[in-house]
Amino acid sequence: MNRIIIRNKVIKFFYQNLLKPVYFLMDPELVHDRMLAFGRFLGRTSMLRSLVSAFFGYSNPQLEQEILGIKFKNPVGLAAGFDKNAMLVDILPSVGFGFMEVGSITGEPCQGNPKPRLWRLKQSKSLVVYYGLSNYGSEAISAKLAGKTFDIPLGTNVAKTNIKATDDIAVGVADYAKAFKKLAVIGDYFTVNISCPNTSGGEPFLEAENLEKLFVELDKIETKKPVFVKLSPDISDIELDGIIQVCKNHRVHGFICSNLTKRRDNSKILDRAVPPKGGFGGKIVEELANQLVKKVYQKSEGRFVIIGCGGVFTAEDAYKKIKLGANLIQLITGMIYGGPQTISEINQGLVELLKKDGYKSIPEAVGVENRVLQKVA
Ligand SMILES: Cc1cc2nc3c(=O)[nH]c(=O)nc-3n(C[C@H](O)[C@H](O)[C@H](O)COP(=O)(O)O)c2cc1C
């Protein structure tokens, strides 16, 4: 067995048997806040970063890709929401991530929804999230990141401030545009989050007519960064067609499939007690997110890059998304349930899975399952 596999097994043992049992007795948001503070501390000096890298790093040239002019060392990224205020950008590369997304960042600072707003559904291997886009706002976060360089690609995820005033479409558009403008020269790509399930006024930009108004304004803002749109797994085929049509006419390069699901009629919900509000990540959203990857891949005819997100816990889960059409993947819940070595485990497992199928790189595997299905159909 190679050194990395043994290292990961030892870390996993400690996480599963010592740390996780204690963390899972504590309030989830408190644990999250402590993790952020600890991660920020670890990112402060190059010595600590190297130490973290020795415990969690993994690299293999077979995992490298260049997409939209951005170089990715591996396809596993941190999804938006874990590092809302960009506190971890110095340490995440050492944890083994191939890219990182901060935010959602809104035009104005926002406290989000009242607590409690984060729960674990242990049976379902899921998290229920009701943060409501709490973040320090586009001015503070852009000021903090301005002029900084990053060891891995950085995505800046923007959304509209969660206040009643932005229920008005024009006000909402202006709020997105403010955040977009502030972050136009920071990081490597944008995500426009139109699918937060926990905000005032719902998700009006999933409607083609409103999305059109949003992108008319965003297109006017100068930026070299490619733009992704983050989709909800709960949209109908008609809504998806409308969104893709709008995106084809504007500066959109790809989709993130997907955000949290808010539907409660999901057979993957195994826990008896479920909070009445919030969206589900983890295994509850996985199948819905996979179906969305599949549909977007089929409908976009190679025009869009796809980031698969939702329920990735293992290399097999990540590979499934890649074979359905994802070029990159993101996660949060899998890392919380599995431990911080999950990123390296997934990357190492992906190399094995590619080898087993006779592929030399990720692009060879992208969409293979979907292409076969399309041919049969
Ligand atoms: C604690 C938490 C906070 C989140 N906040 C955001 C957010 O601010 N913006 C966003 O686009 N997605 C947010 N998400 C959604 C994730 O980015 C991701 O789409 C979803 O959790 C599915 O991935 P997972 O199953 O790997 O967790 C959040 C998820 C979690 C768990």
The ligand as an SDF file (V2000), in Angstrom:
LIG
                    3D

 31 33  0  0  0  0  0  0  0  0999 V2000
  -23.0370   25.4170    5.4420 C   0  0  0  0  0  0  0  0  0  0  0  0
  -23.3620   25.6360    4.0070 C   0  0  0  0  0  0  0  0  0  0  0  0
  -23.5000   26.9400    3.5300 C   0  0  0  0  0  0  0  0  0  0  0  0
  -23.7720   27.1640    2.1860 C   0  0  0  0  0  0  0  0  0  0  0  0
  -23.8260   28.4490    1.7070 N   0  0  0  0  0  0  0  0  0  0  0  0
  -23.8700   28.6600    0.3650 C   0  0  0  0  0  0  0  0  0  0  0  0
  -23.7280   29.9660   -0.1620 C   0  0  0  0  0  0  0  0  0  0  0  0
  -23.5690   30.9590    0.5620 O   0  0  0  0  0  0  0  0  0  0  0  0
  -23.7710   30.1100   -1.5210 N   0  0  0  0  0  0  0  0  0  0  0  0
  -23.9140   29.0560   -2.3740 C   0  0  0  0  0  0  0  0  0  0  0  0
  -23.8980   29.2490   -3.5970 O   0  0  0  0  0  0  0  0  0  0  0  0
  -24.0610   27.7990   -1.8860 N   0  0  0  0  0  0  0  0  0  0  0  0
  -24.0240   27.5730   -0.5560 C   0  0  0  0  0  0  0  0  0  0  0  0
  -24.1390   26.3040   -0.0760 N   0  0  0  0  0  0  0  0  0  0  0  0
  -24.3740   25.1840   -0.9950 C   0  0  0  0  0  0  0  0  0  0  0  0
  -23.0900   24.4600   -1.3470 C   0  0  0  0  0  0  0  0  0  0  0  0
  -22.2140   25.3140   -2.0530 O   0  0  0  0  0  0  0  0  0  0  0  0
  -23.3850   23.2010   -2.2050 C   0  0  0  0  0  0  0  0  0  0  0  0
  -24.0110   23.6160   -3.3970 O   0  0  0  0  0  0  0  0  0  0  0  0
  -24.2960   22.2070   -1.4820 C   0  0  0  0  0  0  0  0  0  0  0  0
  -23.9770   22.1330   -0.1190 O   0  0  0  0  0  0  0  0  0  0  0  0
  -24.1700   20.8090   -2.0780 C   0  0  0  0  0  0  0  0  0  0  0  0
  -22.8570   20.2960   -1.9110 O   0  0  0  0  0  0  0  0  0  0  0  0
  -22.4730   19.2410   -0.7420 P   0  0  0  0  0  0  0  0  0  0  0  0
  -23.4710   18.1320   -0.8060 O   0  0  0  0  0  0  0  0  0  0  0  0
  -21.0930   18.7910   -1.0780 O   0  0  0  0  0  0  0  0  0  0  0  0
  -22.5290   19.9770    0.5430 O   0  0  0  0  0  0  0  0  0  0  0  0
  -23.9250   26.0550    1.2850 C   0  0  0  0  0  0  0  0  0  0  0  0
  -23.8310   24.7520    1.7970 C   0  0  0  0  0  0  0  0  0  0  0  0
  -23.5290   24.5350    3.1190 C   0  0  0  0  0  0  0  0  0  0  0  0
  -23.4080   23.1070    3.6070 C   0  0  0  0  0  0  0  0  0  0  0  0
  1  2  1  0
  2  3  1  0
  2 30  2  0
  3  4  2  0
  4  5  1  0
  4 28  1  0
  5  6  2  0
  6  7  1  0
  6 13  1  0
  7  8  2  0
  7  9  1  0
  9 10  1  0
 10 11  2  0
 10 12  1  0
 12 13  2  0
 13 14  1  0
 14 15  1  0
 14 28  1  0
 15 16  1  0
 16 17  1  0
 16 18  1  0
 18 19  1  0
 18 20  1  0
 20 21  1  0
 20 22  1  0
 22 23  1  0
 23 24  1  0
 24 25  2  0
 24 26  1  0
 24 27  1  0
 28 29  2  0
 29 30  1  0
 30 31  1  0
M  END
$$$$
